[in-house]
Amino acid sequence: MEELLSLSQPDIRRYAMRHCLISDVDDAVQEVLIIIARRLDSLRILAAFSSWLFKTVQRECRRLGRVALQYDPFEETELEAWLQSKPGNELQADLINAVDRLQPEYRQVLLLKDFEQLANREIAARLNISVAAVKSRLHRARQMIRSELLK
């Protein structure tokens, strides 16, 4: 169990960084590790572990977000309505336009994190800023993109 938890923790943290409020990441990781330890015996198919793990992280991020700030990072009904209203090529064009409209410091962090998939420390070193600044800019960039796309 200890080995499984230590091997899973980096993946849990990476997924939580993308789906939780910055302040909730550590809490989400801890809660998911506890859930794994308690409920692993209920998992029937080993191949389903990773999807179960990520779904658990997603649920925990949503729960923590709702508790902390009455914030739901997924707003599924609004997102679904928006996705259904646009054809695929239009979605891609809207996303590209939204990224292009970001201020350079936000666009740079977003592209390094989500497209080049660099770690926060690597981004901080490359841009000569703190890890906290990377997290803050990334969070703000994602919020700006989301509000731009969903308006």
LINKAPE-V20824 format. One record per helix or strand of 3 or more residues. SS is the DSSP state (hx for helix, st for strand). FROM is the first residue (numbers start at 1). TO is the last residue. Records with the same first field share a line. If there is no record, write none. Layout:
SS=FROM-TO, FROM-TO
This chain:
hx=2-19, 22-42, 46-69, 76-84, 88-101, 104-115, 120-127, 131-150
